[in-house]
Amino acid sequence: MSNIDIISDKELQKGIREFLETAPDIYMAGVSVDTVIFGFHNDKLKALMLRFGNTPYFVLPGGYIRKEENLDAAAMRILQERTALKNIYLEQFYTAGNTNRSKEEVALELTQKMIGTIPNSNWFTQRFVSVCYYALVDDTKVNPVTEIFFTEVKWFDVNKLPKVLYDHDAIINKALKRLQADLDEKLVGFNLMSETFTMGQLQKLYEAVYQKKFVRTNFQRKILSLGVLERLEKQYSGKSHKAPYLYRFVKTS
């Protein structure tokens, strides 16, 4: 979960200006995609965020929809560009469309400080409605990639978010509530786990998502009653205490 090297101001300025000049010809106006990418690391639920330029502000991984591109295809493309992963669990959960969410005074001011005068187009400064997705990934396999506006990619504990632009903190909170519902209803948790895990590790995931503690015996009884786990050999560590069993999820029809 290492960070990405920050690119030089000169490269950043050139990239942003070129993007702003060409974007209106390539992308749809007024609609974008934002994705909350969840990972589970050191018993913490984390979200992947991008540093806006060389500023202290971060945003969600997102992007714009090409004029000849389907919405879900755009979301998957953007996600793959940000993580270098394929076959990712992706779920649409919300559309952010409040009139005040796209007031980009801070972003516009920061962009002007980085590159000077914005090119003669109101494409970047107009109102955008954002279709929001959440993704579940094995963070150990993510290879974060920076692009144009974004100089650093970093994981943050969902309870310790950095300074954010737009309404992205609210979007993360909505994504977390949706994940809490889907964890039980759709059993999506296996997308955040390694292939094999202990019952204790699975309980820590549930506690991180629900943000509360569970009684071990009650949790184990409930999870095993679902019939979605296969018990494997014990995990021996060489220590004297009792070795825990390993489990893995089994696909159900």
N, C-alpha and C positions, 0 to 999 in steps of 0.2 A: 504494500500500500504506500509506495514511495511517491513523492511529488515529482512534478515535471519541471525541468529547467525553464526559467523565465526568459523569453526571447527579448532581443534588444528593442529599444524604443523606435529605432529607425525602421526595422522590419515590421513592427507593429503598426506604425503609421502608414506604411505603404500598403499593407494587407487590408487595413480598415478602409482606406480610401478606394482601393480597387473594388472591394466588396460593395460599398455604398453606391458606386457608379454603375455596377453591372447588375445588382440584385433585382431592380424593377423589371428587367427583361427576362429573368430566369424564374423568379418565385411569385406565387400568388400574393396579392395585396390583402392586408387586413386579417390574415389568419396565420397562426404559427402552432408549433408543437412544443410542449414542455414535458420532460420526463423525470420522475423521481426514481433514481436508481438506488435500490436498497441493497446493502451488503451486511453480513453478520461477521463481526471480527472482535476477538478478545471479549466475548460475551456481551458485546454492544451492537445495537442496530444502528447502522450508519447510512448516510446518504452522500452520494457523489456530487460535488459541486465544482463550479468553474470560476476562477478569479477573473473579474472583468478588467481587462487591460492590466496595467500595473497599479491598480487601486486596491483599497482594503475591502472592496465589495465583491460578493460572490453571487452567482445565479445558478439556476438549475440547468442541466444539459438540455438543450433544445435547439430549434432551428426552424427553417421555413420550408414550405411545401412547393416543390417544383410544379410548374403550370400543367404538366402532363403526368402528374404522379398521384396515385391513390393515397388517401390519408394514412391508412395503416402501413402502407409501404414506406411512406415518408418517415413515420415514427420509427420503424425498424431500421431504416437506413441511417437516420440520425443516431440512434442508439448504437449501431454497429460502428459508426464512425467515431463515437466517443469512447467505446470500450474495446474495440477490436475483437468482440465476441460474436458468435453466431448461435442460433437455436436458443434464444433468450426468452424467458417467460415475460410477456408484455400484456398489460391489461389497461384498457381505457377506463377512466373512473370519473372524469369531471371535465367541464368546460368552463373556463374562466372568462367571463364576459362583462364584468362590471365596467361602467363607463370610465371610472377613475383609475382602473388598474393599469392602463396603458399611458398614463401621464408620465412621460419619460424625462422629466426635468433633470433628475440626477444623472441618468445615463447620457442624456444629450450634453449636459454640462461636462461630464467626464470625457465624452468623446471629443468635444470641441477642445478641451485642454490637451488631449493627446495628439490631435491631427490638425487643429485649427478650424477653419470654416468648413461646415458640412456641405457636400456637393449639392447642386441645385436640384433637389428632389425631396418631396415631403414623404416619400415611401417609408423611411426609417422612423419618422416622427409621428406618423398617423396612429390611430387607434388600432390595436390588434386584439382579436379574440384568440385565446389559446386553448387548444384541445390537449388535455393532460392525461398522461399515461403513468403507470408505475411499472418498474421492471425489477425482477429478482435475480441476482447474480451471485456466483461464487467469487468473492472479491479477490481470491488468490489467483484467479485466472484473468483478471481485468488488466489490460494494458492501456491506461488512459492516454488520450491523444488531445493535444491543444490545437486550436484553430482560430486564426484571425483575431477576434476580439478577446480571446481567452488565453491567458499566459500561464495558468497553473491549474492542475486538476487535483482535488484533495477530498478525502473522506472526512465527514464530520458526524459525530454523535448526534442523533436526532434531537437530543435534549440540550445540545450545546452548539447551536448553529451560529455561524459568523454573521457579520453585517450582510444583508441581502438587498437586492434591488427588486422593484416591482412588488408583486404579492406572493413571491415564491415561498416565503415562510408559511403563509396560509395554505398554499398548495401542498406543501410537505405534510402539514397537519391533517389535511383531508385525505392524503394518500395513506397516512398511518392508520386512520380510522377505517379506511377501506381494506387495508391489509389485515387489520384485526378481524374484520368480518370474514374475509376470504380464508384466513388461516384455518378456521373451523369448517366453513361451508365448502370450500374448494380444496382444502388440504394442500395449499401452495407452499408450505414451509420447506419441502424437500429441495426447492430451488435455491434456498439459502444455505443448505448444509452440504458438507462433503458427502461422498458416496456412502460411507459408513460413519457411524457416530454412536455415542453412548446415550443412554436414556437421560443422564444428567446433562449432556450437551444439548439435547433436544429441549429439555425443560428450560435451560437458560435462554434458548431462542424464544420460546413462548413467553417467558418472563420479560425479555427485552421488547418484544412486540407489544404485549399487553401492558407493559410497564407496571407490573405488580408481581408479587411472589405467589407461588403455588405450593401447597403441601405435597411433598414428594410422593407419598403413597397414593394420594388421590389423583395426582397428575398421571402417574404410571398406569393406574387402573383405567382411567379414561382413555388414554392413548392406545393402550393395548386392546381395549374393547372395540376400537374402530376397525381393527383387522387390516391395517395398512402397513404394518411393520413386519419384517422378517428378522428373526433373531439369529445371529451368527455366533462365531466363537467368542470366548472371553478375551478382553484386552488386558494382557499381562504386562505389568510395568516393572516387575522385579522387586516391588515393595511388598511388605508383609500384609498390607490390608487386602480385603477381598477384591478380586478383579471384577470389573463390570463387564456385562455382555455388550457386544457390538450389535447394532441394528442397521437396517437399510429399508427404505421405502419400497413397497411393491406396487406396481401399477395395477389399478383396478379397472375393470371394464365399465 
